[in-house]
């Protein structure tokens, strides 16, 4: 199996990142099987043109400083691109992609592997990691534009495939958000006290932690919320007012600590000011 390549302009060096294999019509080799592409493969075969191949090639050439001109010939860029597209189309792993393409004449023809060896999963993964997000974005735009131009799709909707990772978080109730705000702000002005040291002339009240009070109130709110009736509703309202009052007092303490840090040139002071600037608006939203 030959690869299409040419001599470089500088010093006659051969190009090691090759575009594609010499074409072979596998379907013509076994005409009695009447092989053909599935509809989605037929459209992908039309859409993956040379402009897309060249964009991927530019990323693959950045693997090492001399990748374009030294070493042995790579797996052709066109093959890598089409293998990755088929992998995404069918939701296969890298190992499954290599195995299924190697076993299928139709997929070999679609991926332009022809009679050559299919790269293994580790090789395919290595090349895939070199394709940057900007190139992926450009490829998506190019495929959508070609699909619309060839009336494969109207392109009126965008389907986003995202991964959701399960993690341990608590439900964001009002009381929980206020509790989080008080806890984070208390931690910030406690660190501010350490940074300010002897220069902290705000008094002990300015650095008082109210996290235990908030925790008790939050637990009380959860107990009261399970009850019904006018008395429970009145108690719930009173507890929320107290909780909001504590949150506002904690916010005022954080503002004082931030103002005291304003004149400090230490890097830790700058980080704490930036953290306060980020957290204070979030606390305001919970209080409101």
C-alpha positions in Angstrom: 0.0 0.0 0.0 1.6 3.3 -1.1 1.0 6.7 0.5 0.7 10.0 -1.3 3.5 12.3 -0.3 5.8 14.8 -1.8 9.1 16.5 -1.3 9.3 19.6 0.9 10.5 22.9 -0.4 13.4 23.1 2.1 16.3 20.8 1.4 14.2 18.2 -0.4 13.1 16.7 2.9 10.3 14.1 2.6 7.0 14.9 4.2 6.4 12.4 7.0 2.8 13.6 7.8 1.0 12.1 4.8 -2.5 13.0 3.7 -3.9 9.7 2.4 -3.3 6.3 1.0 -3.5 5.7 -2.7 -7.3 5.0 -3.3 -8.5 1.4 -3.7 -12.1 0.4 -4.4 -12.7 -2.5 -2.0 -16.2 -2.9 -3.2 -15.0 -3.6 -6.8 -12.7 -6.4 -5.5 -15.6 -8.4 -4.2 -18.5 -7.4 -6.5 -20.6 -10.5 -5.6 -21.1 -9.1 -2.0 -22.9 -6.0 -3.3 -21.4 -3.9 -0.5 -22.5 -0.3 0.0 -22.4 2.5 2.6 -25.1 3.1 5.1 -26.9 6.5 4.5 -25.0 8.3 7.3 -21.7 6.9 6.1 -22.4 8.0 2.6 -23.1 11.6 3.7 -20.0 11.6 5.9 -17.9 10.4 3.0 -19.1 13.4 1.0 -18.6 16.0 3.8 -15.1 15.1 5.0 -13.3 17.0 2.2 -9.6 18.0 1.9 -10.1 21.4 3.7 -11.0 19.5 6.9 -8.1 17.1 6.4 -5.6 20.0 6.1 -6.8 21.6 9.4 -6.3 18.3 11.3 -2.9 17.9 9.6 -1.7 21.2 11.0 -2.4 20.0 14.5 -0.9 16.6 14.1 2.3 18.2 12.7 2.9 19.9 16.1 3.5 16.6 17.9 7.3 17.0 17.9 9.5 19.8 16.4 10.6 17.5 13.5 7.4 15.5 13.1 6.7 16.8 9.6 10.1 15.9 8.1 11.7 13.1 10.2 10.9 9.5 11.2 8.7 7.0 9.4 5.5 7.8 7.6 2.6 8.4 9.9 -0.9 6.9 9.6 -2.5 9.2 6.9 -4.3 12.2 8.3 -7.5 11.3 6.3 -7.5 7.9 8.0 -7.1 9.3 11.5 -9.9 11.9 10.9 -12.4 9.3 9.5 -11.6 6.8 12.3 -12.4 9.4 14.9 -15.6 10.4 13.2 -16.8 6.8 12.9 -15.8 6.3 16.6 -18.0 9.3 17.6 -20.8 8.3 15.2 -21.3 4.8 16.7 -20.2 5.6 20.3 -17.4 3.1 20.3 -14.2 3.1 22.4 -10.9 3.4 20.7 -10.3 -0.3 21.0 -13.7 -1.1 19.5 -13.2 1.3 16.7 -9.9 -0.3 15.7 -11.4 -3.8 15.9 -14.6 -3.1 14.1 -13.0 -1.2 11.3 -10.4 -3.9 10.8 -13.2 -6.5 10.5 -15.4 -4.5 8.0 -14.8 -3.9 4.3 -17.4 -1.2 4.4 -15.8 0.7 7.3 -12.3 0.2 5.8 -13.6 1.8 2.6 -15.3 4.6 4.5 -12.2 5.3 6.6 -10.0 5.1 3.5 -7.8 2.4 5.3 -8.3 0.1 2.3 -6.0 -3.0 2.7 -3.5 -1.4 5.1 -3.3 -2.2 8.8 -5.7 -0.3 11.0 -3.9 1.7 13.7 -4.4 0.2 17.2 -6.3 2.0 19.9 -3.2 3.5 21.6 -2.0 5.0 18.4 -5.4 6.4 17.6 -5.7 7.9 21.1 -2.3 9.5 20.8 -3.2 11.2 17.5 -6.6 12.2 18.8 -5.1 14.1 21.8 -3.2 16.3 19.4 -6.3 17.8 17.8 -7.0 21.0 19.6 -10.4 22.5 20.6 -10.1 25.3 18.1 -9.7 22.8 15.3 -12.6 20.8 16.6 -14.7 24.0 16.6 -13.6 24.8 13.0 -14.3 21.2 11.9 -17.8 21.4 13.3 -18.5 24.7 11.6 -17.2 23.4 8.3 -19.2 20.2 8.5 -22.4 22.1 9.4 -21.8 24.6 6.5 -21.2 21.8 4.0 -24.2 19.8 5.3 -26.5 22.8 4.8 -25.0 23.7 1.4 -25.7 20.1 0.2 -29.1 20.0 1.9 -28.1 17.2 4.2 -29.6 19.2 7.1 -31.2 22.6 7.6 -29.1 23.3 10.7 -31.9 24.8 12.6 -31.1 23.1 15.9 -27.9 22.4 17.9 -27.6 19.1 19.7 -25.1 19.3 22.6 -23.5 16.1 23.9 -22.3 16.7 27.5 -21.1 14.5 30.2 -22.6 14.8 33.7 -20.5 13.6 36.6 -22.3 12.6 39.8 -21.0 14.3 42.9 -22.1 14.9 46.5 -23.8 18.3 46.8 -26.7 19.5 48.9 -29.9 20.8 47.5 -29.6 24.7 47.1 -32.4 25.8 49.5 -32.4 29.4 50.7 -31.2 28.4 54.2 -28.4 26.3 52.7 -27.2 29.1 50.5 -27.2 31.6 53.4 -25.3 29.0 55.5 -22.7 28.6 52.7 -22.3 32.3 52.4 -21.7 32.9 56.1 -19.3 29.9 56.3 -17.2 31.1 53.3 -17.1 34.7 54.4 -16.2 33.7 57.9 -13.3 31.7 56.6 -12.1 34.7 54.5 -12.1 37.3 57.3 -10.4 34.7 59.6 -7.6 34.5 57.1 -7.6 38.3 56.8 -7.0 38.5 60.5 -3.9 36.2 60.0 -2.6 38.4 57.2 -3.2 41.6 59.0 -1.6 40.4 62.2 -0.7 43.2 64.6 -2.1 45.7 62.1 -5.7 44.4 62.7 -7.2 47.2 64.7 -10.8 46.4 63.9 -11.5 44.7 67.3 -12.5 41.1 68.2 -16.1 41.6 67.1 -15.0 42.3 63.5 -13.6 38.7 63.2 -16.3 36.9 65.2 -17.4 33.7 63.5 -21.2 33.1 63.3 -21.1 29.7 61.7 -22.3 27.8 64.8 -25.3 30.1 65.1 -26.2 29.7 61.4 -25.8 25.9 61.7 -28.3 25.8 64.6 -30.7 28.0 62.8 -30.5 25.9 59.7 -31.3 22.7 61.6 -34.2 24.5 63.3 -35.6 25.6 59.9 -35.5 22.0 58.6 -37.4 20.8 61.7 -40.0 23.5 61.5 -40.5 23.1 57.7 -41.8 19.6 58.3 -44.7 21.0 60.5 -47.9 22.6 59.3 -50.2 25.2 60.7 -50.0 29.0 61.5 -47.7 28.6 64.5 -45.1 26.7 62.4 -45.3 29.3 59.6 -44.8 32.1 62.0 -41.8 30.3 63.6 -40.3 29.6 60.2 -40.6 33.3 59.2 -38.9 34.4 62.4 -36.1 31.9 62.0 -35.5 33.1 58.4 -35.4 36.7 59.6 -32.8 35.9 62.2 -30.7 33.9 59.6 -30.8 36.8 57.1 -29.7 39.2 59.9 -26.7 37.0 60.7 -25.9 36.8 57.0 -26.0 40.6 56.7 -23.8 41.0 59.8 -21.3 38.6 58.4 -21.3 40.5 55.1 -20.5 43.7 57.0 -17.6 42.0 58.7 -16.3 40.8 55.4 -16.5 44.4 54.0 -14.5 45.7 57.0 -11.9 43.0 56.5 -11.6 43.8 52.8 -11.2 47.5 53.5 -8.4 46.8 56.0 -6.7 44.6 53.4 -6.9 47.4 50.8 -3.6 49.1 51.9 -1.7 45.8 52.1 0.8 45.0 49.3 1.3 41.3 50.3 0.2 38.8 47.7 -2.0 36.9 50.2 -3.9 40.2 50.9 -4.5 40.6 47.1 -5.8 37.1 46.9 -8.2 37.6 49.8 -9.5 40.9 48.3 -10.2 39.1 45.0 -12.0 36.3 46.9 -14.1 38.8 48.8 -15.0 40.5 45.5 -16.1 37.2 44.1 -18.1 35.9 47.1 -19.8 39.1 48.4 -22.1 39.4 45.3 -23.1 35.8 45.6 -24.0 36.4 49.3 -26.1 39.4 48.3 -28.1 37.2 45.9 -28.8 34.7 48.6 -29.8 37.5 51.1 -32.1 39.1 48.5 
